[in-house]
Amino acid sequence: MDPNGNITIVWDFQSLDVKAMTPYTVMVSIHNYQLYRHIEHPGWRLSWNWAGKEVIWNSVGAEATEQGDCSRVVGAARPHCCQKRPVMADMPPGTPYNQQVASCCRGGVLSSSTQNNATSTAALQMVVGEFALAKDGGGKEEPERPWGFDIGLPGYTCSNATRVPSTRSKVDKQRHVQALLTWQVTCSYSQFRESGAPPCCVSLSTFYNSTIVNCPLCSCGCRGSPSSPQCISDDQLGNQQALPAVGDDEPVAPIVQCTQHMCPIRVHWHVKVNYRQYWRVKMTVKNYNLVRNYSDWNLVLQHPNLQSITQLFSFNYRPLVEYGTLNDTGMFWGIQYYNEMLLQDGNVQTEMILEKNKSDFTFSGGWAFPRRVYFDGHECVMPPADQYPSMPNEASLTRRSLIAGPCLLLLLPPFFFLL
């Protein structure tokens, strides 16, 4: 769905004097280039291993979680961090202005590039001293590169730092400065690397069939199994003392309502109406997680008729055309100040009208249902294809109307024609 998505970390050296070996100033930027995967609270935590005996004398826009042992540093001034492997955390909103840099101080939260490109970047500025030198490919000396980068998020793996052409970095709302040297680190995501059960599932229904195809049994774990989230039955939902307090630094394990699927999120796709030239779909996203609100949530769907959306209610929408002109994938998310947050035990819903394309439109073979569904970047469990609810095709509808007409006339009583 997002073949080129990644999180890119850029080190821009704003001051560097390798001959004098004076402390250098570096601006570190974290760019979320993922189309639909965003970073939620408690946010990113950037860490790496220093190649030498570097210390961080000062940091703005983020802070090290530990100062470490600075006894080896001579002088009255104390460095900000002397750890061999520092861990930098974003500053919270409301940080004093003199401790900020542009794009900082959102508590580690990064929007996806589609939802809000302005808040998909974070930054911090450091003054680093006591660094070791190494030679680059051209024989010039530069600080020895750190290694072992980690973004502090499950499922992400980061590359080594590589030198790229020097860029410019933003130091405040108006000013950009040219970097003297630039390093770059790329962090890629894989759902296979991320441990844990799937967080969502999909159920299906249609106007033509009263049967609702529910999420598959044990989609996110079977009730009572070690891999399944803890659940609370309906008769215990009023007991709020059973729910843990939401922590500020660590994510709380999901506690869900006891269901057959045991998923925190369920996406329901309902084929609502069949018009002559259009058809109408209703989507509902239900939050079964009792200890978490999903802020800036998003939904990604793959369906061949998404290229023909004519009207959408209550959601934002953008097509994701990543493979040539193939337009079968779209991203949906909430409207600001209206439904951008999916509350505990709440739901958000939309309806969309799609135009029938005569070249490929059909209701047979499960065509009316999505191929894939992603919630907040995680793929949801779909029902088996052989369990999809049945749908009429246009030929059968026409045939049924032609046959039903004469039959109804024969059943009318004789006095009806005298009225």
C-alpha positions in Angstrom: 0.0 0.0 0.0 2.9 2.4 0.7 6.0 1.0 -1.1 8.1 4.1 -0.5 7.1 5.0 3.0 9.7 5.3 5.7 10.9 7.5 8.6 14.1 9.4 7.6 16.4 10.9 10.2 18.7 13.7 8.9 21.7 15.0 10.8 22.6 18.5 9.6 25.9 19.9 10.9 25.4 23.7 11.5 28.9 24.3 12.9 31.9 22.0 12.5 35.7 22.7 13.0 37.6 19.4 12.9 41.0 21.2 13.2 40.2 22.9 16.5 38.1 20.0 17.7 35.6 22.4 19.3 32.1 21.1 20.0 29.9 21.0 16.9 26.2 21.9 16.6 23.9 19.5 14.8 20.2 19.7 13.9 18.5 16.3 13.9 15.2 16.1 11.9 12.8 13.2 11.9 10.6 13.0 8.8 7.6 10.7 8.6 7.3 10.0 4.9 4.7 7.2 5.4 1.4 7.9 3.7 -1.0 6.5 6.3 1.1 5.3 9.3 1.5 7.8 12.0 3.2 7.9 15.4 0.9 8.2 18.4 1.5 8.8 22.1 3.9 8.0 23.8 5.7 8.8 20.6 9.2 8.3 19.2 12.4 7.9 21.2 15.6 8.3 19.2 18.7 6.4 20.4 22.1 5.5 19.0 25.6 4.4 20.0 28.4 7.0 19.9 31.5 5.9 18.0 33.9 7.6 20.5 33.5 9.4 23.9 31.1 12.0 22.7 29.0 14.0 25.2 26.0 16.2 24.6 26.6 19.6 26.1 23.3 21.0 25.3 20.0 20.0 23.7 17.0 22.0 22.5 13.7 20.6 21.3 14.3 17.3 23.0 16.0 15.9 26.0 18.0 12.9 27.0 16.1 10.5 29.3 19.3 9.9 31.4 22.3 12.1 32.0 24.6 9.2 32.8 28.0 9.3 34.5 29.8 12.6 33.7 32.6 12.2 36.3 35.2 12.0 33.5 34.3 15.5 32.3 36.6 18.1 33.8 35.3 21.5 34.7 32.4 23.2 36.5 30.0 22.8 33.6 28.0 19.6 33.4 27.0 18.1 30.1 23.4 17.4 29.3 24.2 13.7 28.6 27.2 11.5 28.9 25.6 8.2 28.0 27.4 5.9 25.5 23.9 5.3 24.1 21.7 8.3 24.7 17.9 8.1 24.4 16.3 11.4 23.2 12.6 12.1 23.8 10.6 14.9 22.3 9.6 17.8 24.6 5.9 18.1 25.5 3.6 20.9 24.2 3.9 24.1 26.2 7.7 23.9 26.5 9.2 27.4 27.0 10.1 29.1 23.7 13.8 29.3 24.5 13.9 25.5 24.7 12.2 25.0 21.3 13.2 24.6 17.7 11.0 24.5 14.7 8.8 21.4 14.5 9.5 20.3 18.0 7.6 19.8 21.2 4.6 17.6 20.3 5.3 14.8 22.8 6.8 12.5 20.1 3.6 12.4 18.0 4.1 12.5 14.2 1.2 12.7 11.7 1.2 10.7 8.5 2.3 12.7 5.5 -1.2 12.4 4.0 -3.2 13.7 7.0 -1.0 16.6 7.9 2.4 17.2 6.3 3.1 20.1 8.6 3.1 18.0 11.7 4.8 14.9 10.2 8.3 16.2 11.1 10.1 16.6 14.4 13.4 18.2 15.2 16.0 18.7 17.9 19.3 20.6 18.1 22.4 19.3 20.0 25.9 20.6 20.9 28.3 17.7 20.8 31.8 17.6 22.1 34.8 15.2 22.6 34.1 13.5 19.3 36.5 11.2 17.3 37.4 11.7 13.7 37.3 9.5 10.7 37.9 9.9 7.0 35.1 10.0 4.5 35.2 8.5 1.0 37.1 11.5 -0.4 39.8 11.4 2.3 38.5 14.4 4.2 38.1 14.2 8.0 34.7 14.3 9.6 33.3 13.2 13.0 33.0 9.4 13.3 29.5 8.3 12.6 27.2 6.9 15.3 25.7 3.5 14.8 22.8 1.3 16.1 20.0 3.8 15.5 16.6 3.0 16.9 13.4 5.1 16.7 11.9 3.3 19.8 8.8 2.1 17.9 7.8 -1.6 17.4 8.2 -3.0 13.9 10.8 -0.4 12.7 14.4 -1.2 11.7 16.9 1.6 11.0 19.9 1.6 8.7 23.4 2.9 9.3 24.1 6.6 8.9 25.3 7.5 5.4 26.6 10.7 4.0 24.3 12.6 1.5 24.6 15.9 -0.3 24.3 18.7 2.2 20.8 20.1 2.8 19.4 23.1 4.6 17.6 23.0 7.9 15.0 25.2 9.5 16.1 26.9 12.7 13.0 29.0 13.3 9.7 30.0 11.6 11.5 32.1 9.0 15.2 31.2 8.8 16.9 28.3 7.0 20.7 27.6 7.3 22.9 25.5 4.9 24.4 22.4 6.5 28.1 21.9 6.4 27.7 18.1 6.4 24.7 15.9 6.3 24.1 12.3 7.4 20.9 10.3 6.8 19.3 7.3 8.5 16.3 5.4 7.1 13.9 3.5 9.3 11.5 1.1 7.6 8.4 -0.6 9.0 7.3 -4.2 8.7 4.2 -5.6 10.3 5.9 -9.0 10.5 8.5 -7.6 12.8 6.0 -6.1 15.1 4.9 -8.6 17.7 1.4 -9.0 18.9 -2.0 -10.0 17.5 -3.8 -8.1 14.8 -5.6 -5.1 16.2 -8.7 -5.0 14.0 -11.1 -7.1 11.9 -13.8 -6.6 9.3 -17.4 -7.6 9.2 -19.8 -7.5 6.2 -23.5 -7.2 5.4 -25.8 -6.2 2.5 -29.3 -4.8 1.9 -30.0 -8.0 0.0 -29.2 -10.5 2.7 -30.3 -10.4 6.3 -27.2 -12.4 7.4 -24.3 -10.4 8.9 -20.9 -12.0 8.3 -19.1 -11.2 11.5 -15.4 -11.0 12.1 -13.7 -14.4 12.1 -13.6 -16.2 15.4 -10.5 -15.3 17.5 -9.4 -12.7 14.9 -7.2 -11.0 17.5 -6.8 -13.9 19.9 -9.1 -16.4 21.6 -10.7 -15.4 24.9 -8.5 -16.5 27.8 -5.4 -17.3 25.7 -2.1 -15.7 26.6 -1.9 -13.8 23.3 -5.4 -12.4 23.6 -6.1 -9.0 25.2 -7.8 -8.9 28.5 -11.6 -8.5 28.2 -14.5 -7.3 30.3 -18.0 -8.7 29.8 -21.1 -6.6 29.3 -22.3 -7.0 32.8 -18.9 -5.6 34.1 -18.7 -2.6 31.8 -20.1 -0.3 34.5 -17.3 -1.2 37.0 -14.8 1.5 36.1 -12.5 0.5 39.0 -11.5 -2.6 37.0 -9.8 -0.4 34.3 -6.2 0.7 34.8 -5.1 4.4 34.7 -3.7 5.5 31.4 0.0 6.1 31.7 1.9 9.1 30.4 5.0 7.3 29.2 4.1 3.8 28.4 1.2 2.5 26.2 -1.4 0.7 28.2 -2.2 -2.9 27.1 -5.7 -3.0 25.5 -8.7 -4.1 27.5 -11.6 -4.8 25.2 -15.2 -5.8 25.5 -15.5 -9.6 25.4 -16.5 -10.6 21.9 -16.0 -13.6 19.6 -13.3 -11.7 17.7 -11.5 -10.0 20.7 -10.3 -7.1 18.6 -9.9 -3.5 19.8 -11.3 -2.2 16.5 -14.0 -3.6 14.1 -14.7 -2.1 10.7 -18.1 -2.9 9.3 -18.8 -2.6 5.5 -22.5 -2.5 4.6 -23.7 -2.4 1.0 -26.8 -0.2 1.7 -28.6 0.7 -1.6 -28.4 -0.4 -5.2 -29.4 2.4 -7.6 -29.6 2.3 -11.4 -26.2 4.1 -12.0 -24.8 4.2 -8.5 -24.5 2.1 -5.3 -24.2 3.2 -1.7 -22.0 1.9 1.0 -22.0 2.6 4.8 -18.8 2.1 6.8 -18.7 2.0 10.6 -15.5 1.8 12.7 -16.2 0.6 16.3 -13.8 1.0 19.2 -14.0 -1.9 21.6 -10.9 -0.8 23.5 -11.9 0.5 26.9 -8.7 2.2 27.8 -7.7 4.1 24.7 -9.0 6.8 22.4 -7.6 6.7 18.9 -6.5 10.2 17.9 -5.9 11.1 14.2 -7.1 7.6 13.2 -7.2 6.6 9.6 -8.6 3.8 7.4 -7.1 2.5 4.2 -9.2 0.4 1.8 -8.5 -1.4 -1.4 -11.5 -1.8 -3.7 -11.7 -1.6 -7.5 -14.5 0.9 -7.6 -12.8 3.5 -5.4 -11.8 5.4 -8.5 -15.5 6.2 -9.0 -16.4 7.8 -5.6 -18.9 10.6 -6.4 -19.9 11.6 -2.8 -18.5 11.0 0.7 -20.0 12.0 4.0 -18.3 12.8 7.4 -14.8 11.6 6.4 -11.8 13.0 4.5 -10.6 11.0 1.6 -7.6 10.8 -0.7 -6.7 8.2 -3.3 -3.4 6.5 -2.9 -2.1 6.0 -6.4 1.3 4.3 -5.9 1.4 1.9 -8.9 1.2 3.7 -12.2 -2.4 4.7 -12.8 -4.0 1.9 -10.8 -6.5 3.8 -8.6 -8.0 1.1 -6.3 -6.7 2.2 -2.9 -7.9 5.1 -0.8 -7.3 6.6 2.6 -10.1 7.9 4.9 -9.7 9.9 8.1 -11.8 12.1 10.4 -12.7 15.8 10.1 -10.9 18.1 12.5 -12.9 19.1 15.6 -15.7 16.7 14.5 -14.7 13.0 14.4 -10.9 13.0 14.3 -10.8 11.1 17.6 -12.3 7.6 18.0 -13.4 7.5 21.6 -13.4 4.5 24.0 -16.5 2.4 23.3 -17.5 4.8 20.5 -17.7 4.7 16.8 -17.3 6.8 13.6 -19.2 6.2 10.4 -19.6 7.4 6.9 -21.6 6.7 3.7 -20.2 7.0 0.2 -21.9 6.8 -3.2 -20.0 5.1 -6.0 -20.7 5.3 -9.7 -21.2 2.0 -11.6 -18.5 1.5 -14.2 -20.1 -0.8 -16.8 -16.8 -2.1 -18.0 -16.0 -3.8 -14.6 -19.0 -3.4 -12.3 -20.6 -6.5 -10.8 -22.1 -7.6 -7.6 -21.0 -11.2 -8.0 -18.0 -13.0 -6.7 -17.6 -10.7 -3.6 -16.7 -7.8 -5.9 -18.8 -5.4 -3.7 -16.6 -5.9 -0.7 -13.1 -4.5 0.0 -10.0 -6.6 -0.8 -7.9 -5.2 2.1 -8.6 -3.0 5.1 -6.0 -1.2 7.2 -6.6 0.7 10.5 -3.9 3.0 11.6 -1.4 1.2 9.4 -2.3 -2.3 10.6 -3.9 -4.8 8.3 -7.3 -6.1 9.6 -8.5 -9.7 9.5 -11.0 -10.3 6.7 -13.7 -13.0 6.7 -13.1 -16.0 4.4 -14.2 -15.3 0.8 -16.6 -18.2 0.8 -18.6 -16.7 3.7 -19.3 -13.3 2.0 -23.0 -12.4 2.0 -24.7 -13.1 -1.4 -25.5 -10.2 -3.7 -27.8 -9.9 -6.7 -26.5 -9.2 -10.2 -28.3 -6.9 -12.6 -29.5 -9.7 -14.8 -31.3 -11.5 -12.0 -32.9 -8.3 -10.8 -34.3 -7.6 -14.2 -35.6 -11.1 -14.6 -37.2 -11.1 -11.2 -39.1 -7.9 -11.9 -40.4 -9.2 -15.2 -41.7 -12.4 -13.6 -43.1 -10.8 -10.4 -45.3 -8.3 -12.3 -47.8 -10.7 -13.9 -47.9 -12.8 -10.7 -49.0 -9.8 -8.6 -51.8 -9.0 -11.1 -53.2 -12.6 -10.9 -53.3 -12.4 -7.1 -55.4 -9.2 -7.0 -59.1 -9.6 -6.1 -61.7 -9.0 -8.8 -63.2 -5.9 -7.1 -59.8 -4.2 -7.3 -60.3 -3.5 -11.0 -63.6 -1.7 -10.4 -62.0 1.0 -8.2 
